[in-house]
Amino acid sequence: MNNYEITKKRMQKEFLTYDQKRIIQKFYLHSDGNYIYLKFVNAPYRINRSNGCVEKAGNVSPAWQEAGHNEAMTIYDILCCAKENCRTSGEFVPIQNLSAVQTGAAYAGKGLLDHYVDLVDHREKTLVKALEQLDGIKEKSGDVCYKIPVFGELALLFRFWNSDEEFPASLQILCDKNMLDFMHYETIWFLASYIVERLTAHMAASASHEPMP
């Protein structure tokens, strides 16, 4: 078990110490005696109320599979640590702008997007299709720009410029100005990583004409 899995398992146990009824009421979530249900980045998820495990609905057997580190940690952080009266602002800013300490922590995600920039450069049609698979809403900025719903009204903004003779390709992922009311700073990078993972998978499936798992 690597450090990511160890951290996820620790948070899985910690989730059980929180008031689940209060979480359900705060975010208007559907639940039953066994699970709490939610939609996260255009996918159905549920949390086992007995052991705290986050599971994602899939198109292959078994129907529900344990979620990965990035999505699980983001869900835990939102449900357990969001401020009582958290509200989105509708204004998007670069993720780094939210860091109070302009040191290594401010660039926790540095290098995260480098490989992906090369992957999507001049592949607008495939990129747009992948963004729309995440229920992305088209915005008027950059060569490709979509607002990606995350949870409730919370969203990230994906903005991309293709390379040309003068400038290299450029990708920005922006978040709501009030993002820290919903999660810790480091968690925003978990979320951004997860979205890049989902987009990469959709683009790969589109290229090979295979169904998404």
C-alpha positions, 0 to 999 in steps of 0.5 A: 500500500503506497502513501496515497492509499494509506492517507485515503484509508486514514481519512476513510476511518476519520469520516466515521467520526463526523455527524453524517446526518448533518452532512446530509442535511447541509448538502441536501444529499440523498441517503439510505441506511447504508449509503450517502449518495452524491454526484461528483464531476458528472459521475455517481458516487456513494459513501458507505456509512459503516466503513466510510469507503467512497465508491464510484459507479462504473460501466463494468462489473462490479457496478460500484468500485472503490474510488481513487485517492484524488477523488475520494480525498476531495469528496471527504474534504468537501463533506467534512471540512467545508465552512458552514455557510460556504457559497460560490462567488462565480468568479474564477481565479488561478489556483495559485492565487489562493495560497497565502504562502507564496512558497513551495505550497503555492506551487503544489501542482507545478508540473501537473499539466505539462504532459497534458498540454502536449497531449491536447495541443491542436486536438480541439475536437477530441478535447471538446468531446472529452470536456462535454463528457464531464458535462462541461459548459462552453465559455468564451475564452481561449481556444477551448474553454469549459466550466466543469461542474464539480459538486453542486454549484462548485466548478472549475474553469478549464482554459486552453490555447493551442501553440502557434509560431510565436507561443507554446500551448498553454493550459489554465485550470481556474477555481472559484474565488471562494474555493477555500471555503469548500476545501483545503488548498492542497485538495484543489490540486487533488481535484485538478489532477482527477479532472485531468485523469478523467479527460485523459481517459476520455480522450484515449477512449475516443482515439481508440473508439472504445467505451469508457470503463 
